């Protein structure tokens, strides 16, 4: 599919899923635009929100883990340090 440089919210949602495998419904993108933490966007008028493909690509990259060879490598990265404490 040929993607435009600027995508409306529904198109941005589809782009993220098709290109990056990131599932973010249009409502989720709207919520993140309100709360923060989502991809950068611009407002065109009062109601039209547009996302630049480069910003979607950058945001999708932050949603992915580092490359690993097994799931145990991911668990090790997310397990708190459990070294015994001195008595």
C-alpha positions as CSV (number, residue, x, y, z in Angstrom):
1,X,0.0,0.0,0.0
2,X,1.2,3.5,-0.8
3,X,1.1,5.6,2.4
4,X,0.8,9.4,2.4
5,X,3.4,11.4,4.4
6,X,0.6,12.9,6.5
7,X,-2.0,10.5,7.9
8,X,-5.3,11.1,9.7
9,X,-5.9,9.3,13.0
10,X,-7.7,6.2,11.5
11,X,-5.0,6.0,8.8
12,X,-2.2,6.4,11.4
13,X,-3.8,3.5,13.3
14,X,-3.8,1.3,10.3
15,X,-0.2,2.3,9.3
16,X,1.1,1.4,12.8
17,X,-0.5,-2.0,12.5
18,X,0.4,-2.7,8.9
19,X,4.0,-1.5,9.0
20,X,5.1,-2.0,12.6
21,X,2.6,-4.5,14.1
22,X,1.7,-2.0,16.8
23,X,-2.0,-2.1,17.6
24,X,-3.2,1.4,18.5
25,X,-6.9,2.0,17.7
26,X,-7.9,5.6,16.7
27,X,-9.5,6.1,20.1
28,X,-6.2,5.1,21.8
29,X,-4.3,7.6,19.7
30,X,-6.9,10.2,20.6
31,X,-6.5,9.4,24.3
32,X,-2.7,9.5,24.1
33,X,-2.9,12.9,22.3
34,X,-4.9,14.1,25.3
35,X,-2.8,12.5,28.0
36,X,0.6,12.5,26.4
37,X,2.8,9.6,25.5
38,X,1.6,9.1,22.0
39,X,3.2,10.0,18.7
40,X,3.7,13.6,17.8
41,X,0.9,15.1,15.8
42,X,-0.4,18.4,14.3
43,X,-3.7,20.0,14.3
44,X,-5.1,21.3,11.1
45,X,-8.1,23.5,12.0
46,X,-10.2,22.6,15.0
47,X,-10.9,18.9,14.4
48,X,-8.4,17.5,11.9
49,X,-5.5,15.7,13.5
50,X,-2.6,14.6,11.3
51,X,0.4,12.4,12.1
52,X,3.6,12.5,10.1
53,X,4.9,9.1,9.1
54,X,8.4,9.8,10.6
55,X,6.8,10.6,13.9
56,X,4.7,7.4,13.8
57,X,7.9,5.4,13.0
58,X,9.8,7.0,15.8
59,X,7.0,6.3,18.3
60,X,6.6,2.7,17.2
61,X,10.3,2.1,17.8
62,X,9.9,3.2,21.4
63,X,7.1,0.6,21.9
64,X,9.4,-2.3,20.9
65,X,11.8,-4.2,23.1
66,X,15.4,-4.7,22.2
67,X,16.2,-7.6,20.0
68,X,16.7,-10.8,21.9
69,X,17.3,-14.5,21.2
70,X,14.8,-15.9,23.8
71,X,12.0,-14.8,26.2
72,X,14.3,-15.4,29.2
73,X,16.4,-12.4,28.0
74,X,13.3,-10.2,28.3
75,X,12.4,-11.5,31.7
76,X,15.9,-10.8,33.0
77,X,15.6,-7.2,31.8
78,X,12.3,-6.7,33.6
79,X,13.1,-8.6,36.9
80,X,14.1,-6.4,39.8
81,X,17.5,-7.0,41.2
82,X,17.0,-9.8,43.8
83,X,20.5,-9.9,45.3
84,X,20.4,-11.0,49.0
85,X,20.7,-8.1,51.4
86,X,23.4,-8.0,54.1
87,X,22.1,-8.8,57.6
